[in-house]
């Protein structure tokens, strides 16, 4: 850890700011093609748990779904500090591990699938439409956790990312590309999060 990283770590250690329990990182298929991209992921997982995160979600947007199986296999070879669940666009099994990875599973698709499931249950008489609430939607999502902090590298806008779950998340955008993302960048995101006043839509 460099001098500036140690400075940021010390500031965080002595500040009373709240830290996020659930952190989400949004990257792209292109990011993972860069040399060292998976090493950065391994580091980011370790940083998150080092600074008290309980759950880390990585969302990887893809342009071509044919690339999803290859990207999923890459996650079999990385060294992770906790159990990991990896899901793609054809998966409907809920992710529940401390590390969750979404590859090509867009928020619109996930939400639409949940609503379609509710509609089928109503049609079959298993569910009263007047009793449907937000919990019924969340129970049918592959990634039910609501991130406290969402980090997007590369200064691009979010792309179809967990549209239901992130409605009250704090968003942090950095100009740093994923291949150059370092611990200092993660610590900056934590400090920024600690300064914000979360309003949860109020």
N, C-alpha and C positions, 0 to 999 in steps of 0.2 A: 504494500500500500504506500503510495506516495505521500509527500508532506501535506499536500492540499487535501487528499482523501482523509488523512488522519485528523486534520483540522475539522473537516465536516463531521466526521464520526464523533469527535469530542464534543462539538456543539450539540449534536443530536443527543448524546449521552446525558448532557447536563440541562437540556431543555425539557420542559414538562409537556411539550406538545403531544397530542394524541397521534399514535401511529396506526396505519391501516391494518386491520385483521385479514382483509381479503384484497389481494392485489391482482390486477389483470394487466397483461402486456399484449399489445396489438402489433403484429408484424405481418409481413407479406411473404408469399412464396419466393419472391425475388430476394428478400433479405436472407432467406435460408440457403440461397445458392452462393452467397459470399463466403470466402474462405474464413474459417474460424467462427461461423455463425452458431454452430452447436456448442462450441466452447463457451461462447458468450451466454447462451441459454443456461448451461450448467452453472456458470458464475452467478447469473441473475437469480436462479433458484436458491442458491446458497445465501446470497445477500438478503433476499426476502425473508428467509427463515431466521437468519442472524438478527434481523431487526423486527422480530416478533410477528411476522405474518403467520396466519394459520392455514391459509389457502392461497395458492397461486394458480391463476388461469392464464394460459397463452392462447391467443386466437391468431391463427394463420389464415389469411385470405389467399385464395388461389384463383388464377385465371382459367386454368384447365383442370377439371376434375380428374382427368386421367393421371395427373401427377400425385393425387392424394395417396394411393397405396405406397408409392416410393417414399414420400415424406413421412408417412406413418411408420414405415420400417426403420427409418433413421432414428426414431425415438427409442427403438429397442436397444440401441448401442450407446446411448448417452448415460453418463453417471449422474444419477439424481439422488438427493438427500432424503427423499420421502417416496412413498408409493405414488405411481403415476397412472392416470387413465387418459387414453388417447381416443378421440372420437372423430369420425368423418361424416360426410353428408348422408350416408346410408345407415348410420347408427341411430338407434332409438333407446339404447340402454343408458340410464341415468349415470352420469359421472359423479363419483363420490370420494375420490382419492384427494389427498392434500395437494397434489399437483394435477391439474387438468389441462388437457391440450385439445383445442378444437381446430381441425384442419379442413377448411372448405365447408364447414357447417355454418352457413350464414344465419343471422338473426331472423330474417324474414322467413326463411325455410323452417327454422326451429319453431317459431311462433305459429306459423300456418299449420304445421304438423300437429301441434298441441290443440289448436282450435278444431282441426278436422277430427281429432280423436274425441273431443267433447261432443261434436255434432253427431258422430256415430253412436256414442253412448246415449244421447238424447233420443235419436231415432229408434234405438233398440229398447227404449223405455227404462234404461238403467239409471238415468239422471234426469232430474227435474230442471228444465232451463231456468226457472225462476230462482233456483237455489245456487246457480253458478256464480262464483266470485273469483277474486284474484288468486286465491290459493289453489283453485282447480286448474288454472293455467300453469302456475308454478310447479304443481305436482307432475305435470306432463312435459316439462322442459328437460332436455338432456343435461343442460348446465343450469341448475336452479339457483346457484349462489349469486348474490348481488355484490359486485365488487365495490369496495370502499374507494379504491384508487385505480384509475385506468391510465396506463402510460402508453403513449403512442410516439414512436420514434420516427424520424424522417420528416417531421412537420407536415405530414399529409393529414387530411381529414379522416375520420373514422369511416370504415366501409362496411356497412351491414353487420355491425358488431353488437351482439347481445342486446337488441333494441328494447327488450322488456326488462332485463336485469339491470342495465346500466342507467336507468332513468334518473336515479338519484346519486349516481357515482360522481366523484370528483375527477375531472379530466385533466391530464397533464400532457402537454405536447412539447416535444423537444426537437430542435433542428438536427440533433445528432442522429446519424444513420445507425442502424442496428449493428453493423460491423464495427463501429467505433464506440459503442455504448460501453461505458466503464462504471466502476463502482461510484465514482463521484457523481455521475449523472443520476444513478439510482438514489443516492443520498440527497441530491438536490430535489428530486421529486418528493421524497419523504418530508423534507423541510418545508417545501411549498404546501404540501398537504396539511402539515401541522399548523400552518398559519391561516388556513381557510376556516370559515364558519359554515359548517354544513347545515342546510336548511330543509332538506328532504321535501322539497316542493312547497314549503310554507313561505 
